[in-house]
C-alpha cells in the first residue's frame, strides 16, 4: 500500500514509518518540524519513503499528497508530557482541531474522488481520563464522563471526527489508542518551557525521559510528581508500531477502535526505582514526592483483549528491555544537548 503518515518526524511516527517500510509499504511523510526542528531519521533515504516538509493545515498540499494514497495515518498534533497539558491548554485544543479537520477534509475528498480506503486516527489513553472502570475497555469512553484536560477532550473529539466522517461520508476508519509510549527519538521540543524539578532544570517531557535525566544528572533524592502510586502501562515504541501496522493492514480493524498497550501495570515509584538501579547500581534509592499536576491521572489501565483477539497483537517488550535502550540513548543526547 501507499500510506500517508502525518507528523512523520515525530516520536511514535519514527517507529511506525520504519515498521511500514519493513513490511514493504510505500510511505509518504509530512511534517513541519514545529516540535523538534529538523531531525534525521534512519529511513530518510529509503527508496520507498518520500518526505514533504509542510503544514498539515495546508488543505491544498494535503489533497496533493493523499491523492494517490491507499490509507492515511493521522498522527500530527501538538503533544507533550503532563506539564505540556497545562502550559498549552488552549493551543492544544485549537491547533489540534485545525490539524484534525484539514486531515479529515483531505481524506474524505480522496475517498470520494480518488482511491483512499481508510483513515487511521491516533487517539490517546487520555480519553479514559475520567473513568473509574479498570481495566478500561474499548467503549468505556462512551460511558464515562468526558476528559477534564483540553488534550484528552481534543483526542476524544478526534474519535468523533472519525464517527462523523463515517456516518456522513462513509469514510472507513480505525481508532488507535497508544498507552505511554517509551523509546528513543524524543528530543527537547523547540517551544519547551524549562521547569525545575528539585535542583534539575528539565524541558516539558514525558515521565521516563524526565526520570532518566534527573538520575543521570545525579539527583539524590530523586524528585517524582505526586506520591508515586500512579499506575501506567509503559509500552515500547516498536511494539506500538507493530500494532498500528496491524490496524492498517487487517480488514478486521475497519470501523473499530483499539487500545494498544502492554498488559503490565507499573507505578511511577516502581519505574523510578528501576531507572535508579540501572544508573546507580547498589546505591540506596531515595526520593521526594513533589506536588502533582492537576491532570495527573492516578490510574491508566487498559483492557488489551480486543487487539489480541481481533488483530493478534500483543506488546511483549518488558520495561527492563525498554530502559536498556532508552537510558544509553538519553545519556548520549544529554552530551550533545538535544534533550
Buried (B, 14 or more C-beta within 10 A) or exposed (E): BBBBBBBBBBBBBBBBBBBBBEBEBBBBBBBBEBBBEEBEBEBEEBEEBEBBEBBBBBBEBBBEBBBBBBBBBBBBBBBBBBBBBBBBEEEBBEBBBEBBBBBBBBBBBBBEEEEBBBBBBBBBBBBBBBBEEBBBBBEBBEEBEEBBBBBBBBBBBBBEBBBEBBEEEEBBBBBBBBBBBBBBBBBBBEBBEEEEBBEBEBBBBBBBBBBBBBBBBEBBEBBBBBEBEBBBBBBBBBBBBBBBBBBBBBEEBEEBBBBBBBBBBBBBBBBBBBBBBBBBEEEEBEBEBEEBBEBBBEBBBBBBEBBEEBBEBEBEBBBEEBBEBBBEBBBEBBEEEBB
